[in-house]
Amino acid sequence: MFIELRKSLDGISQKVLTDSLRSMEEDGIITRTVYPEVPPRVEYALSELGESMRPIIKSMEDFGQHYKELDK
């Protein structure tokens, strides 16, 4: 859900998060599902394309963690 996602990303504004999510949706990286509830509930998930990027993102995370350790 949007609010949970925003809380997990410290320091990001609502506008920047909304713009980023819209861009990723347009690029086919995530899917967006809106539930007709009051208040409306929106869920985001990785698309098949987004899932295929997991190994790349994991490699970048590993590199960053390794670099951070070298900096100590």
FENMOLIN-V405948 format. One record per pair of residues at least 12 apart in sequence whose C-alpha atoms are under 10 Angstrom apart, sorted by the first residue. I is the first residue (numbers start at 0). J is the second residue. If there is no record, write none. Layout:
# FENMOLIN-V405948
<<I:J> <I:J>>
This chain:
# FENMOLIN-V405948
<<0:31> <0:32> <0:33> <0:40> <0:41> <0:42> <0:43> <0:44> <1:13> <1:16> <1:17> <1:20> <1:40> <1:41> <1:42> <1:43> <2:40> <2:41> <4:16> <4:42> <4:43> <5:17> <20:43> <23:45> <23:46> <23:49> <24:43> <24:44> <24:45> <24:46> <24:49> <26:48> <26:49> <27:45> <27:46> <27:47> <27:48> <27:49> <28:44> <28:45> <28:46> <28:47> <28:48> <28:49> <28:50> <28:51> <28:52> <29:43> <29:44> <29:45> <29:46> <29:47> <29:48> <29:49> <29:50> <30:42> <30:43> <30:44> <30:45> <30:46> <30:47> <30:49> <31:43> <31:44> <31:45> <31:46> <32:44>>
